[in-house]
Amino acid sequence: MRTLATCLLIYAAASLLHHIHNAEYLAEYPNLPAWLTPAKVYLVWTAEAVLGLVGYLLLRSGYRRAGLEVAAAAALFLSALMALKAKTPG
């Protein structure tokens, strides 16, 4: 479990850096929807981080299936956002 926690912390830090970059340079990305703001980028990271933390805590508490389901939901959430970016015109 310690290795998983370490990996999750490293991923969370890398993901945060990625989202900070995206939020700060949002205006330079072409063809993104007008409703997408830096605040919403940070909100997305927060949602991903919370889902990851909940999944980890469930796994650590012995709720393996529920923890994996939450992890899968986080992955689907992320892939849905990536699909949104891919479907923007241009």
C-alpha positions as CSV (number, residue, x, y, z in Angstrom):
1,M,0.0,0.0,0.0
2,R,3.0,2.3,0.6
3,T,4.1,2.0,-3.0
4,L,0.6,2.8,-4.2
5,A,0.4,5.9,-2.0
6,T,3.8,7.1,-3.2
7,C,2.7,6.6,-6.8
8,L,-0.5,8.5,-6.2
9,L,1.3,11.4,-4.6
10,I,3.8,11.6,-7.5
11,Y,0.9,11.4,-10.0
12,A,-1.1,14.1,-8.1
13,A,1.9,16.4,-8.2
14,A,2.6,15.9,-11.9
15,S,-1.1,16.2,-12.7
16,L,-1.3,19.5,-10.7
17,L,1.7,20.9,-12.6
18,H,0.0,19.9,-15.9
19,H,-3.3,21.5,-14.9
20,I,-1.5,24.7,-13.7
21,H,0.2,25.0,-17.1
22,N,-3.1,24.4,-18.9
23,A,-4.9,26.9,-16.8
24,E,-2.3,29.6,-17.1
25,Y,-1.9,29.2,-20.9
26,L,-5.5,28.4,-21.6
27,A,-5.9,31.4,-23.9
28,E,-3.1,30.1,-26.1
29,Y,-4.8,26.8,-26.8
30,P,-6.8,27.0,-30.1
31,N,-10.4,26.0,-30.6
32,L,-11.3,25.4,-26.9
33,P,-14.9,26.2,-25.9
34,A,-15.4,29.7,-24.6
35,W,-16.9,28.4,-21.3
36,L,-13.6,26.8,-20.3
37,T,-11.9,29.1,-17.8
38,P,-8.7,28.7,-15.7
39,A,-11.0,28.3,-12.6
40,K,-12.7,25.3,-14.3
41,V,-9.4,23.7,-15.1
42,Y,-8.4,23.9,-11.4
43,L,-11.9,22.6,-10.5
44,V,-11.3,19.6,-12.7
45,W,-8.0,18.9,-11.1
46,T,-9.6,19.1,-7.7
47,A,-12.3,16.7,-8.7
48,E,-9.8,14.2,-10.1
49,A,-7.7,14.5,-6.9
50,V,-10.7,14.0,-4.7
51,L,-11.8,10.9,-6.7
52,G,-8.3,9.5,-6.4
53,L,-8.1,10.1,-2.7
54,V,-11.5,8.5,-2.1
55,G,-10.5,5.5,-4.2
56,Y,-7.3,5.1,-2.3
57,L,-9.0,5.4,1.1
58,L,-11.6,2.9,0.1
59,L,-8.9,0.4,-1.0
60,R,-6.9,1.1,2.2
61,S,-10.1,0.4,4.3
62,G,-10.6,-2.9,2.6
63,Y,-13.3,-1.9,0.2
64,R,-11.3,-3.1,-2.9
65,R,-14.2,-3.2,-5.3
66,A,-15.5,0.2,-4.4
67,G,-12.0,1.7,-4.5
68,L,-11.5,0.2,-8.0
69,E,-14.9,1.5,-9.1
70,V,-14.0,5.0,-7.9
71,A,-10.7,4.8,-9.7
72,A,-12.4,3.7,-12.9
73,A,-14.8,6.6,-12.5
74,A,-11.9,9.0,-12.3
75,A,-10.3,7.4,-15.4
76,L,-13.6,7.8,-17.3
77,F,-14.0,11.4,-16.1
78,L,-10.5,12.2,-17.4
79,S,-11.1,10.4,-20.7
80,A,-14.4,12.3,-21.2
81,L,-12.5,15.6,-20.8
82,M,-9.9,14.5,-23.2
83,A,-12.6,13.6,-25.7
84,L,-14.1,17.0,-25.3
85,K,-10.8,18.6,-26.2
86,A,-10.4,16.3,-29.2
87,K,-13.9,17.2,-30.5
88,T,-13.4,20.9,-30.4
89,P,-13.7,22.2,-34.0
90,G,-10.6,23.1,-35.9
